[in-house]
Amino acid sequence: MAMRTDWLSALAAFETAARYQNFAHAAEELHLTASAVSHQVRKLEARLGVTLFQRHARGVSLTAEGRRLADSASHAIGDLDSVMRELRAGPDAGDTVAITTLHSFVHGWLIPRLPRFTAAHPGIRLRIDTGFALTRFDDGGPDFGIRFGPGHWPGLSAQPLLEERLFAAAAPTWEGFARIRTVADIPTHPLLADLSHFGWHDWFRANGVQGADADARIVFSDSTAMLEAAAHGLGIALAREHVAAPWLEAERLRPLPGRWVSGRRAYHLVHPGHRHLRAPARVFRDWLLAEAAQGPAVPAGMDNARP
């Protein structure tokens, strides 16, 4: 059966719906109505003579035939998308990798390691955008993102990069530093926090501290600002080990008593599930994974976590 051009719109609607397994979410990406997506899928089913989705009260799910077509369509569309983006960008942009991530991750983990990447891959340029919003991966957008969260974002493929542990830290020059001898001493001093879902209440509970006043005096939207505030003696920060490494290495912050506790979230590499990464983006991704596999650069003797 020869592929006809009038199949392409129906195939695109099916691939998007298969990726989300939700017609409404597919409609939002395609700027259509859910009924229009459903119509395109039914038209494709009629032409193929097979059922691609099982419809039920909770939504839709792929049949075996639908899964087979979805896998093939995803690879084909991804290959086309990659080539067309490279052609549209022109020859000078082919080796530029664009990523979106958090400022704290760039400052605390990525920048100290980037000289190794630029030395090993002088032909690859990087464009690094920072922000809190999960960027839309539209035409001209980033190749992939690095995000901190549970690892599940609709329409995106997520690959674990780094897990984080949290610990209490303060400036060794801060007047209250020497007075903290046990975990129970920590809540009697000013607490600093960021907007992480794992907070002081969770950390105290994991360390067996009951009835502590765990409300932070100052909450920052960015972890970098929180750590810098702690380094200036404003209080005790609930720090993440990867982000806080530069402050520890410079001895502007030191860990306080207590276990280093694993959080509920981690850093992930994310990109559209239907899009294949371009060759230079794959190189940068593989380098990030290799760097992460080496573990955190925490100064010797500073990790007081119990096994």
C-alpha positions in Angstrom: 0.0 0.0 0.0 1.6 3.3 -1.1 1.7 6.2 1.4 -0.5 9.0 0.2 0.0 12.6 1.3 -3.5 12.9 2.5 -2.6 10.3 5.2 -0.1 12.6 6.8 -2.4 14.7 8.9 -4.2 11.6 10.2 -0.9 10.0 11.0 0.4 13.1 12.8 -2.8 13.2 14.9 -2.5 9.5 15.7 1.2 9.8 16.7 0.5 12.7 19.0 -2.5 11.0 20.6 -0.5 7.8 21.0 2.3 9.6 22.8 -0.1 11.1 25.3 -2.7 8.3 25.1 -5.1 11.2 25.6 -7.0 13.0 22.8 -7.4 16.3 24.7 -3.7 16.6 25.4 -2.9 15.8 21.8 -5.4 18.4 20.7 -3.7 21.0 22.8 -0.3 20.3 21.2 -1.7 20.3 17.7 -4.0 23.3 18.3 -7.0 21.3 17.3 -10.1 20.2 19.2 -10.3 16.8 20.8 -13.1 15.8 18.4 -10.9 16.7 15.4 -8.1 14.5 16.7 -10.6 11.7 17.3 -12.0 12.1 13.8 -8.5 11.9 12.3 -7.7 8.7 14.3 -11.0 7.1 13.2 -10.2 8.0 9.6 -6.8 6.3 9.9 -8.4 3.2 11.5 -11.0 3.0 8.7 -8.3 3.1 6.0 -6.1 0.5 7.7 -9.0 -1.7 8.7 -7.7 -2.1 12.3 -8.5 -0.7 15.7 -5.6 1.5 17.0 -7.2 2.6 20.3 -9.4 0.9 22.8 -12.0 3.5 24.0 -13.2 3.2 27.6 -14.7 5.3 30.3 -11.3 6.4 31.6 -9.9 7.4 28.2 -8.1 5.5 25.5 -5.3 3.0 25.3 -3.3 1.6 22.4 -4.1 -1.8 21.0 -1.2 -4.1 19.9 -1.7 -2.8 16.3 -1.7 0.8 17.6 1.5 0.3 19.6 3.2 -1.2 16.5 2.2 1.8 14.4 3.0 4.3 17.1 6.6 3.1 17.5 7.1 3.3 13.8 5.5 6.7 13.4 7.4 8.1 16.3 10.8 7.1 14.8 9.8 8.4 11.4 8.5 11.7 12.6 11.5 12.1 14.9 13.9 11.6 12.0 12.1 14.0 9.8 11.9 16.6 12.6 15.6 16.4 13.3 16.6 16.8 9.7 14.2 19.7 9.0 15.3 21.6 12.1 18.9 21.3 11.1 18.1 22.4 7.5 16.0 25.4 8.8 18.7 26.4 11.3 21.4 26.5 8.6 25.0 25.1 8.5 26.3 27.4 11.2 23.8 26.2 13.8 24.1 22.5 13.2 26.7 22.1 16.0 24.9 24.3 18.6 23.2 22.4 21.4 20.5 24.4 23.2 19.4 23.3 26.7 17.1 24.7 29.4 17.7 24.1 33.0 17.8 25.7 36.5 20.2 28.5 37.5 21.2 26.7 40.7 22.1 23.5 38.7 24.2 25.5 36.2 26.0 27.4 38.9 26.5 24.6 41.4 27.1 21.5 39.2 27.4 22.3 35.5 29.8 25.2 35.2 32.6 23.7 37.3 32.6 20.7 34.9 32.1 22.5 31.5 35.8 23.1 30.9 36.2 19.3 30.4 33.5 19.3 27.8 34.7 22.3 25.9 38.3 20.8 25.8 37.0 17.5 24.6 34.5 18.8 22.0 35.8 22.2 20.7 33.5 22.0 17.7 30.2 21.9 19.7 28.7 25.2 20.8 26.3 25.4 23.8 23.3 27.7 24.4 22.2 27.4 28.0 19.0 29.0 29.1 17.9 29.1 32.8 14.5 29.4 34.3 11.8 27.6 36.4 9.1 27.0 33.8 9.2 23.7 31.8 10.0 25.2 28.4 7.9 24.2 25.4 10.1 22.3 22.9 8.7 24.1 19.8 10.6 24.8 16.6 13.7 26.7 17.4 13.5 25.7 21.1 16.0 23.7 23.1 17.3 20.3 22.2 16.6 19.0 25.8 16.1 20.2 29.3 17.5 19.3 32.7 14.8 19.5 35.3 14.4 18.7 39.0 11.3 16.7 39.8 9.6 13.3 40.0 10.5 12.2 36.5 7.0 12.3 34.9 6.1 15.1 32.5 3.4 14.6 29.8 4.7 14.2 26.3 8.4 14.2 27.5 10.9 11.4 27.7 12.7 11.6 31.1 16.1 10.0 31.8 17.5 10.1 35.4 20.6 12.2 35.7 21.4 12.9 39.4 19.8 12.1 42.7 20.1 14.6 45.5 20.6 14.3 49.3 19.8 17.2 51.6 21.7 18.3 54.6 21.9 21.3 57.0 24.7 23.7 56.3 25.9 27.1 57.7 28.8 29.4 57.4 31.7 28.5 59.7 32.1 32.2 60.4 28.5 32.6 61.5 28.2 33.4 65.2 25.8 30.5 65.9 27.9 27.8 64.1 29.9 26.7 67.2 26.8 26.4 69.4 25.2 23.7 67.2 26.4 20.4 68.6 23.4 18.1 67.8 20.5 18.0 65.3 18.2 19.1 68.1 20.1 22.5 68.3 19.4 23.3 64.6 15.7 24.4 64.9 16.6 26.9 67.6 18.3 29.0 65.0 17.1 30.9 61.9 16.3 28.4 59.1 16.6 29.2 55.3 14.8 27.2 52.6 14.1 27.1 48.9 10.9 26.0 47.1 11.8 22.4 47.0 9.0 20.0 47.9 11.3 18.3 50.4 11.6 20.8 53.3 12.7 21.2 56.9 9.7 19.3 58.3 10.7 16.3 56.3 14.4 16.6 57.2 13.8 16.9 60.9 11.4 13.9 60.8 14.1 11.8 59.0 16.6 12.8 61.6 14.2 11.9 64.5 13.6 15.5 65.7 10.1 15.8 67.1 8.1 18.9 67.7 10.6 21.3 66.1 9.6 24.7 64.7 10.5 23.9 61.1 9.1 27.1 59.5 11.9 28.8 57.6 12.5 32.5 58.4 13.4 33.2 54.8 12.3 31.2 51.7 14.1 31.8 48.4 12.8 30.8 44.9 16.3 29.8 43.9 18.7 27.5 45.8 21.7 29.6 44.8 20.3 32.6 46.6 19.5 30.5 49.7 23.1 29.1 49.9 24.6 32.6 49.4 22.4 33.9 52.2 23.6 31.2 54.5 27.2 31.9 53.5 26.6 35.5 54.6 25.5 34.4 58.0 21.7 34.7 57.7 21.0 31.3 59.1 21.0 27.5 58.3 20.3 26.3 54.8 18.7 23.0 53.8 21.2 22.3 51.1 21.3 19.9 48.1 24.7 18.2 47.8 25.3 18.7 44.1 24.2 22.3 44.1 26.1 23.2 47.3 29.4 21.7 46.2 31.1 25.0 45.3 30.2 26.5 48.7 31.6 23.5 50.5 34.8 23.4 48.4 35.4 27.1 49.2 34.6 26.4 52.9 32.0 29.2 52.8 29.5 26.6 54.1 30.0 23.5 56.2 27.6 20.7 57.0 26.0 20.6 60.5 25.1 17.5 62.5 22.5 15.2 61.0 22.0 12.6 58.3 22.1 13.5 54.6 18.6 12.6 53.5 17.5 11.5 50.1 14.8 13.7 48.6 11.7 12.6 46.7 12.9 14.2 43.5 15.9 14.1 41.2 17.5 15.8 38.2 16.3 14.4 34.8 17.2 14.9 31.2 13.9 15.6 29.3 13.0 16.0 25.7 9.9 15.3 23.5 9.3 11.6 23.3 8.7 11.8 19.5 11.9 13.7 18.7 15.3 12.1 18.2 18.2 14.1 19.6 20.6 15.5 17.0 24.1 14.1 17.0 25.8 17.0 18.9 23.0 16.9 21.5 23.5 13.2 22.0 27.2 13.9 22.6 26.4 16.5 25.2 23.8 14.2 26.8 26.2 11.3 27.0 28.9 13.5 28.5 26.4 14.7 31.2 25.5 11.2 32.1 29.2 10.2 32.3 30.0 13.2 34.6 27.0 12.4 36.8 28.1 8.7 37.1 31.4 9.9 38.7 29.5 11.1 41.8 29.4 14.4 43.7 32.5 16.4 44.3 32.0 16.7 48.1 35.2 17.5 49.9 36.7 14.6 51.9 35.4 14.3 55.4 32.4 16.5 54.9 29.8 13.8 54.2 28.6 12.8 57.6 25.7 10.6 56.4 25.1 7.4 58.1 24.6 4.3 56.0 
